[in-house]
Amino acid sequence: MFTFLALLPILIVLVLLVIMRLPAKIAMAVTYAVTAGLAIFVWHADINQVLAATTKGVITAISVLFIVFSAILLLNTVKESGAIMSIRKGFMDISPDRRIQVIIVAWLFGSLIEGASGWGTPSAVGAPLLFALGFPAMASVMAMLIIQSTPVSYGAVGTPLLIGVKTGLDGKEDILASIAPNTLDDYILQTTANVGMFHAIVGFLIPLLLCCFLTRFFGEKRSFKQGFEVAPFAIFAGLAFTIPYFLVAKFLGPEFPSLVGGFIGLAIVVPAAKAGFLQPKNIFDFPEQSKWQSNWMGELQHETHDENVAPKFNLLRSFSPYLIVIVLLIVTRVPSIGLKGLLNSDAVTIKFANLFGTTISHKEALLYSPASVLLITSAICIVIFGMQASQIKRSVSVSAKTILAAAPALLFSIPMVQVFINSGSAPDAVNVLPAMPMLLAQSAAGAFGDSWPLFASSIGALGAFIAGSNTVSNMMFAYFQWSTAGQIGLDAALASKVVALQAVGGAAGNMVSVHNVISAAAVVGLINREGAVIRMTLISMTYYVVQAGLIGMAFIFNPVWFIAAVVWPLVFFGGMSMLSKQVNVEQKSISTID
């Protein structure tokens, strides 16, 4: 009964948001009320604990809104300056094929941004860029969420492992005893290599998945086949990122795999695309905008471009805001440079300690937030493009209106997450229960026994879906995963692979995290369509965690599981292709009847 009740908030989100297609602001308000009610009346959590968790959630939501506003402002600044025409032309010169563009912008540029910053920044930067290139708003959001999988475990220069996994395992005497004479840092490096291996094997097909989803959901023919047409180039782009990514993870550690993979991938793939290497014969583009479905678009409107009019600025000058973002993110995130410690110092950090007398605390380092980088870049744009006061005013005005529409959903969803995570019973309760996510994880482990590695990544994904963060998911479940591995007889080395599956699943869960979806949708003005986005990204997340589980079983128990790991992509892509054909037949039949 308690397992079902702990699952109830997640089921409500899926029913209201994904199945009933209610706006996120309504679905998350209902879910928050149910979660708070369960925490107080069933889990018997202290009322101050619930109030503190809610307050922490509201503060975090305001911080996220700050990032979203800054991302929208950068987009509107680039648009108002006229630089977007040159950026659009530059990508068209690389390739007019939308499949190639989405691989370069989402998969490679997005992974580079993830490696530098994490915390949803790839969507904040990449989704507006795809939108500005002429992608439908929903396609832009879908693409950036799908790539927030493979690079995420090494996002923000390795935070999900260096902070998430390490915090989850730190101070546990049983772990230290089992890995002696090695240290916990050595064990984290071993886990880092395993994470890179699992991600590389699963992730090299993500560009192909991305193209198939783009053509299936946003192409005129609604065809998976058009996505397969670009398979040679997509797999090439996948390997151009994942090979250096894995090598860095194995030999250098968790700080730079996504950063280096993104840089090397761009250096290889962009010239190859421009040279026509492995390019499909047919160029894929979206149908005319007049034929787009209404739910593809949000509050923001695409700029009209006269291809006969020369751009106001050259490509380097026009794209310089995004280069500035990358440079600023790197210099403020790499510890050895020194700015990271300064921007996170107590002198410039706002602290909320022991909220309502509980152990729940929160701090906001506003200068370290990606929002500050985006705001500084927007200010630099004024100088770079010589913008007038009227252009600046329009940029700010449009951005403010967009963020106001997104605020209600985030102000309910993130507090709900915090209450869910902090729902453990008060010590003096008659029936002391662990917090809802931990109870769900314990129930799953009890149900699956020796086949646990097959499902370990799903727990990681559940944690990220709830918390909106791979780092937080790893903090919650890393020790639980290690303990469960020991209970089924695995030694410390094999337990490291189970912890790695946790981190891999936690990365994949970012694709469907409600607050990530809301934030990503908001930056392109896609309000109240969050359920439609999750219906698409849920499919890709399922592919990811199932494949990770199969590969985990092969490495941990028996290589024969590699057969299932080879068959699963064939079944998945084949099934989606057949389903695509069936839907198209039904649509044609309906059109004939009409």
C-alpha positions in Angstrom: 0.0 0.0 0.0 2.8 2.4 0.9 4.6 1.6 -2.3 1.5 2.5 -4.3 1.0 5.7 -2.3 4.6 6.7 -2.9 4.1 6.1 -6.6 0.9 8.1 -6.6 2.5 11.6 -7.3 4.3 10.2 -10.3 1.1 8.5 -11.6 -0.8 11.7 -11.2 1.8 13.6 -13.2 1.6 11.0 -16.0 -2.2 10.9 -16.0 -2.8 14.7 -15.9 0.1 15.9 -18.0 0.8 13.1 -20.5 -2.6 11.3 -20.9 -5.2 14.0 -20.1 -2.9 16.7 -21.6 -3.7 19.3 -19.0 -1.4 22.3 -18.7 1.6 21.8 -16.4 0.5 24.6 -14.1 -2.7 22.7 -13.3 -1.2 19.2 -13.3 1.7 20.2 -11.0 -0.6 22.2 -8.7 -2.7 19.1 -8.1 0.4 16.9 -7.7 1.9 19.3 -5.2 -1.3 19.2 -3.1 -1.4 15.4 -3.2 2.3 15.0 -2.4 2.1 17.4 0.6 -1.0 15.7 1.8 0.7 12.2 1.7 3.8 13.6 3.4 1.8 15.1 6.3 -1.1 12.6 6.8 0.4 9.2 5.6 4.2 9.6 6.1 3.6 11.7 9.2 6.4 14.1 8.2 6.9 17.1 10.4 4.8 20.0 9.1 7.9 22.2 9.4 9.8 19.7 7.2 7.1 20.1 4.5 7.1 23.9 4.8 10.9 24.0 4.6 10.9 21.7 1.5 8.2 23.9 -0.1 10.2 27.1 0.6 13.4 25.5 -0.8 11.4 24.5 -3.9 10.1 28.1 -4.4 13.5 29.6 -4.1 14.9 27.0 -6.6 12.1 27.7 -9.0 12.9 31.5 -8.9 16.5 30.6 -9.7 15.4 28.5 -12.6 13.1 31.3 -13.9 16.1 33.6 -13.7 18.0 31.2 -16.1 15.0 30.9 -18.4 14.6 34.6 -18.6 18.2 35.2 -19.4 18.2 32.5 -22.1 15.1 34.1 -23.7 16.7 37.5 -23.5 19.8 36.3 -25.3 17.6 34.9 -28.1 15.6 38.1 -28.4 18.7 40.2 -28.3 20.3 38.3 -31.2 17.0 38.4 -33.1 16.5 42.2 -32.6 20.1 42.9 -33.6 19.6 41.2 -37.0 22.4 38.8 -36.4 20.1 35.8 -36.6 20.0 36.1 -40.4 23.7 35.5 -40.7 23.6 32.5 -38.2 20.8 31.0 -40.2 22.7 31.4 -43.5 25.8 30.0 -41.9 24.1 26.8 -41.0 22.4 26.6 -44.3 25.8 26.8 -45.9 27.0 23.8 -43.9 23.9 21.9 -44.9 20.3 22.8 -45.7 19.2 19.4 -44.4 17.4 19.8 -41.0 18.7 16.4 -39.9 22.3 17.5 -40.3 21.5 20.8 -38.5 19.9 19.1 -35.5 22.9 16.8 -35.1 25.4 19.7 -35.1 23.4 22.1 -32.9 21.7 19.6 -30.5 24.0 16.6 -30.3 27.4 18.3 -30.6 27.0 21.9 -29.6 24.4 20.9 -26.9 26.8 18.3 -25.5 29.6 20.8 -25.4 27.3 23.2 -23.4 26.3 20.4 -21.1 29.9 19.5 -20.4 30.6 23.2 -19.5 27.5 24.0 -17.4 24.8 21.4 -17.0 21.7 22.3 -15.0 19.5 22.6 -18.1 21.8 25.1 -19.9 21.9 23.1 -23.2 18.1 23.7 -23.6 18.4 27.3 -22.6 21.0 27.9 -25.3 20.3 25.3 -27.9 16.5 25.3 -28.1 16.3 29.1 -29.0 19.1 28.6 -31.5 17.2 25.8 -33.3 14.1 27.9 -33.1 15.9 30.8 -34.7 17.1 28.5 -37.5 13.4 27.8 -38.4 12.7 24.7 -36.4 9.2 24.4 -34.8 9.2 25.3 -31.2 8.2 21.8 -30.1 10.9 20.2 -32.3 13.5 22.5 -30.8 12.6 21.4 -27.3 12.3 17.7 -28.1 15.8 17.7 -29.7 17.5 19.4 -26.8 15.9 17.2 -24.3 16.8 14.0 -26.1 20.5 14.8 -26.1 20.4 15.5 -22.4 21.3 11.9 -21.8 24.8 10.8 -22.9 26.7 14.0 -22.0 24.8 14.6 -18.7 26.8 12.3 -16.4 29.8 14.6 -17.0 27.8 17.8 -17.1 29.1 20.9 -15.3 32.6 19.5 -15.5 31.7 16.2 -13.8 29.3 17.4 -11.1 26.9 14.4 -11.2 29.9 12.1 -10.4 32.2 14.3 -8.3 29.4 15.7 -6.2 26.4 13.4 -6.8 27.9 9.9 -6.6 30.8 10.9 -4.2 28.4 12.5 -1.7 26.1 9.5 -1.9 29.0 7.1 -1.1 31.1 9.3 1.2 31.5 8.3 4.8 30.1 4.8 4.4 32.4 2.4 6.4 31.3 -0.7 4.5 32.3 0.8 1.2 35.7 2.0 2.5 36.4 -1.5 3.9 35.4 -3.3 0.7 37.6 -1.1 -1.6 40.7 -1.0 0.7 43.5 -0.3 0.1 42.0 2.0 -2.6 40.4 5.3 -1.6 36.9 6.5 -2.4 38.4 8.9 -5.0 40.0 5.8 -6.8 36.5 4.1 -6.7 34.9 7.2 -8.2 37.4 7.1 -11.1 36.6 3.4 -11.6 32.9 4.2 -11.7 33.6 7.1 -14.0 35.2 4.8 -16.6 32.2 2.4 -16.3 29.8 5.3 -16.8 31.7 6.3 -19.9 31.6 2.8 -21.3 27.9 2.3 -20.8 27.0 5.7 -22.2 29.2 5.3 -25.2 27.7 2.0 -26.2 24.1 3.3 -25.8 24.7 6.9 -26.8 26.3 6.6 -30.2 22.8 5.9 -31.7 21.2 9.0 -30.1 21.9 11.2 -33.2 20.0 8.6 -35.3 17.2 8.5 -32.8 17.1 12.2 -32.9 16.8 12.3 -36.7 14.1 9.6 -36.7 12.0 11.5 -34.2 12.5 14.7 -36.1 11.2 13.2 -39.4 8.5 11.1 -37.7 6.9 13.9 -35.7 7.7 17.0 -37.7 8.2 15.9 -41.3 5.5 16.3 -43.9 5.5 12.5 -44.5 5.6 11.6 -40.8 8.1 9.0 -41.7 10.8 7.1 -39.7 12.3 6.1 -43.0 13.5 9.7 -43.7 15.4 9.5 -40.4 17.1 6.3 -41.4 18.2 7.9 -44.7 20.8 9.9 -42.7 21.9 6.8 -40.6 25.5 6.7 -41.9 26.1 10.3 -41.1 24.3 10.1 -37.8 26.3 7.1 -36.6 29.5 8.8 -37.7 28.5 11.9 -35.7 27.6 9.6 -32.7 31.0 8.0 -32.8 32.9 11.3 -33.3 31.6 12.3 -29.9 31.4 9.1 -27.9 34.9 7.7 -28.8 36.9 10.7 -27.4 34.3 11.0 -24.7 34.9 7.4 -23.5 38.7 7.7 -23.7 38.7 10.9 -21.6 36.4 9.3 -19.0 38.6 6.2 -18.8 42.0 7.8 -18.6 41.5 11.4 -17.3 38.4 11.3 -15.1 34.9 12.9 -14.9 35.6 16.6 -15.5 36.0 16.8 -19.3 34.5 13.9 -21.3 31.5 15.9 -22.6 33.5 19.0 -23.1 36.3 17.3 -25.1 33.8 15.0 -26.9 31.8 18.1 -28.0 34.9 20.0 -29.2 36.4 17.1 -31.1 33.0 16.1 -32.5 32.3 19.6 -33.9 35.9 19.7 -35.3 35.3 16.5 -37.2 31.6 16.6 -38.1 31.2 20.2 -39.3 33.9 20.0 -42.0 32.6 16.6 -43.0 29.1 17.9 -43.4 30.2 20.9 -45.4 32.2 18.5 -47.7 29.1 16.4 -48.2 30.6 13.3 -46.5 28.0 10.5 -46.0 25.2 12.9 -46.8 21.8 11.5 -47.9 20.7 12.1 -51.5 17.4 13.7 -50.4 17.4 16.9 -48.4 14.9 16.9 -45.5 13.1 20.1 -44.6 9.9 20.9 -42.6 6.7 21.5 -44.5 5.7 25.1 -45.2 4.8 26.9 -42.0 1.2 27.2 -43.0 1.0 23.4 -42.8 2.4 23.1 -39.3 0.2 21.7 -36.6 -0.9 24.4 -34.2 0.6 22.5 -31.2 4.1 22.8 -32.8 4.2 26.5 -32.0 4.1 28.6 -28.9 4.0 32.2 -28.0 7.1 33.3 -29.9 6.9 33.8 -33.7 9.5 33.0 -36.3 11.2 35.9 -38.0 10.6 36.1 -41.7 13.9 36.1 -43.8 14.3 37.4 -47.3 17.1 35.2 -48.7 18.0 37.9 -51.2 18.8 40.4 -48.5 22.4 40.3 -47.4 23.0 39.7 -43.6 24.0 42.8 -41.6 26.9 41.0 -40.0 29.5 38.3 -40.9 29.0 34.8 -39.5 31.8 35.0 -36.8 30.4 38.3 -35.5 26.9 37.0 -35.5 27.7 33.7 -33.8 30.1 35.4 -31.3 27.4 35.5 -28.5 27.4 31.7 -28.4 31.2 31.5 -28.5 31.2 34.0 -25.6 28.8 31.8 -23.6 31.0 28.8 -24.1 34.2 30.6 -23.0 32.5 32.2 -20.0 31.0 28.8 -18.9 34.4 27.1 -19.2 36.4 29.8 -17.3 33.9 29.9 -14.5 33.5 26.1 -14.2 37.0 24.7 -14.4 38.3 24.8 -10.8 42.0 25.3 -11.7 41.2 28.7 -13.2 40.1 30.0 -9.9 36.9 31.8 -10.7 34.7 28.9 -9.7 35.7 29.2 -6.0 35.4 33.0 -6.1 31.9 33.0 -7.6 30.8 30.3 -5.1 32.4 32.0 -2.0 30.4 32.9 1.0 30.8 36.6 0.3 28.7 36.4 -2.8 26.3 33.6 -1.9 22.8 34.0 -0.5 22.1 31.4 2.2 18.9 30.1 3.7 20.0 28.0 6.6 17.8 25.5 8.6 14.5 26.6 7.1 11.7 26.5 9.7 14.1 25.0 12.2 14.8 21.9 10.1 18.0 20.5 8.5 16.8 21.7 5.1 19.0 24.6 3.9 19.6 26.3 0.5 22.1 28.6 -1.0 22.1 30.6 -4.2 25.3 31.6 -5.9 23.7 34.0 -8.3 27.0 35.1 -9.9 27.8 31.4 -10.6 24.4 30.7 -12.2 24.3 30.2 -15.9 21.8 33.1 -15.9 24.7 35.5 -15.1 26.7 34.2 -18.1 23.7 34.7 -20.4 22.9 38.1 -19.0 26.5 39.3 -19.4 26.5 37.9 -23.0 23.3 39.8 -23.8 24.9 43.0 -22.5 28.0 42.4 -24.6 25.7 41.9 -27.7 24.5 45.5 -27.3 28.1 46.6 -28.0 28.9 44.0 -30.6 25.9 44.7 -32.7 25.5 48.5 -31.9 21.9 48.0 -30.8 19.6 50.9 -30.2 17.6 51.6 -27.1 14.3 50.6 -28.8 15.7 47.2 -29.8 16.9 46.5 -26.2 13.5 47.5 -24.8 11.7 45.2 -27.1 14.0 42.3 -26.2 13.4 42.8 -22.5 9.7 43.3 -22.9 9.1 40.1 -24.9 11.3 38.1 -22.6 9.5 39.3 -19.5 6.1 38.4 -21.0 7.2 34.9 -21.9 8.7 34.2 -18.4 5.5 35.3 -16.7 3.6 32.6 -18.6 6.0 29.9 -17.6 6.3 30.9 -13.9 3.2 29.1 -12.4 4.2 25.6 -13.6 7.7 25.9 -12.2 6.5 27.4 -8.9 4.4 24.3 -8.3 6.6 21.6 -9.9 9.9 22.2 -8.0 8.3 22.6 -4.5 6.5 19.3 -5.2 9.8 17.6 -6.0 11.3 18.9 -2.8 8.4 17.7 -0.6 8.6 14.3 -2.3 12.4 14.0 -1.6 12.0 15.3 2.0 8.9 13.2 2.9 10.6 10.9 5.4 8.6 10.3 8.6 9.4 12.3 11.8 11.5 10.3 14.3 8.6 10.1 16.8 6.1 8.8 14.2 4.3 5.6 15.1 5.3 4.0 11.7 8.6 5.5 10.5 8.9 5.4 6.7 11.8 6.4 4.5 11.1 9.3 2.0 8.9 8.3 -0.9 11.7 7.9 -3.5 13.8 5.7 -1.3 10.7 3.5 -0.4 10.1 3.1 -4.1 13.7 2.1 -4.8 13.6 -0.4 -1.9 10.4 -2.0 -3.2 11.9 -2.3 -6.7 15.0 -4.0 -5.4 13.0 -6.5 -3.4 10.9 -7.3 -6.4 13.7 -7.9 -9.0 16.4 -9.7 -6.9 19.3 -11.0 -8.9 18.2 -9.3 -12.1 18.6 -6.0 -10.4 21.3 -4.6 -12.9 18.6 -4.8 -15.6 16.5 -2.2 -13.6 19.2 -0.2 -11.8 19.2 2.5 -14.5 15.5 2.9 -14.2 15.9 3.9 -10.6 18.4 6.5 -11.7 15.9 7.8 -14.3 13.2 7.9 -11.7 15.4 10.0 -9.4 16.1 12.5 -12.2 12.5 12.6 -13.3 11.5 13.5 -9.8 14.4 15.8 -8.9 15.2 17.2 -12.4 18.9 16.5 -11.7 21.3 13.6 -12.3 23.4 14.9 -9.4 20.5 14.8 -7.0 19.4 11.4 -8.3 23.0 10.1 -7.6 23.0 11.6 -4.2 19.7 9.9 -3.3 20.4 6.4 -4.8 24.2 5.8 -5.2 24.6 4.1 -1.8 21.3 2.3 -2.2 22.5 0.9 -5.6 25.8 -0.2 -4.0 24.1 -1.9 -1.1 21.7 -3.7 -3.4 24.6 -4.9 -5.5 26.2 -6.4 -2.3 22.9 -8.1 -1.4 22.9 -10.0 -4.6 26.5 -11.2 -4.1 28.5 -8.7 -6.3 32.0 -7.6 -5.2 33.1 -4.0 -5.0 34.3 -4.0 -8.7 31.0 -5.2 -10.0 29.1 -3.0 -7.6 30.9 -0.1 -9.3 29.1 -1.0 -12.5 25.7 -1.0 -10.8 26.5 2.5 -9.4 27.5 3.4 -12.9 24.1 2.2 -14.2 22.5 4.5 -11.6 24.4 7.5 -13.0 23.6 6.5 -16.6 19.9 6.2 -15.8 20.0 9.5 -13.9 21.3 11.1 -17.0 18.6 9.6 -19.2 15.9 10.7 -16.8 16.7 14.3 -17.6 14.8 13.8 -20.9 11.5 13.6 -19.1 12.1 15.6 -15.9 9.0 17.8 -15.6 10.8 20.9 -14.6 13.5 20.4 -17.3 10.6 20.1 -19.8 8.9 23.2 -18.5 12.1 25.2 -18.6 13.1 24.1 -22.1 9.6 24.8 -23.4 9.5 28.2 -21.9 12.6 29.5 -23.6 10.8 29.1 -27.0 7.4 30.2 -25.7 5.9 26.8 -25.7 3.6 27.1 -22.8 1.0 24.4 -21.8 2.3 21.8 -24.2 4.6 20.0 -21.8 2.7 16.8 -21.9 3.1 16.5 -25.6 6.9 16.9 -25.3 7.1 14.3 -22.5 5.1 11.8 -24.7 8.0 12.0 -27.2 10.9 12.1 -24.9 9.5 9.3 -22.7 9.9 6.9 -25.7 13.6 7.9 -26.1 14.2 7.6 -22.4 12.7 4.1 -22.4 15.1 3.1 -25.2 18.0 4.4 -23.2 17.4 2.8 -19.8 16.4 -0.6 -21.4 19.6 -0.7 -23.5 21.7 0.4 -20.5 20.2 -2.4 -18.4 20.8 -5.1 -21.0 24.5 -4.0 -21.4 24.8 -3.9 -17.6 23.6 -7.5 -17.4 26.1 -8.5 -20.0 29.1 -6.9 -18.2 28.0 -8.0 -14.7 26.6 -11.5 -15.2 26.8 -13.1 -18.6 28.0 -11.9 -22.0 25.1 -13.7 -23.6 23.1 -10.6 -22.7 25.0 -8.8 -25.5 22.7 -10.6 -27.9 19.7 -8.9 -26.3 21.6 -5.6 -26.4 22.1 -6.0 -30.1 18.5 -7.1 -30.7 16.9 -4.3 -28.7 17.8 -1.4 -31.0 16.6 -3.5 -34.0 13.3 -4.2 -32.2 12.9 -0.6 -31.0 13.7 1.1 -34.4 11.8 -1.5 -36.3 8.8 -1.3 -34.0 8.7 2.5 -34.2 9.0 2.3 -38.0 6.1 -0.1 -38.3 4.0 2.0 -35.9 4.9 5.0 -38.1 3.6 3.3 -41.2 0.4 2.2 -39.4 -0.3 5.7 -38.2 0.2 7.1 -41.7 -2.2 4.5 -43.2 -4.8 5.4 -40.7 -4.3 9.2 -41.4 -4.7 8.6 -45.1 -7.9 6.5 -44.6 -9.3 9.3 -42.5 -8.4 11.9 -45.2 -10.1 9.7 -47.8 -13.3 9.4 -45.8 -13.3 13.2 -45.2 
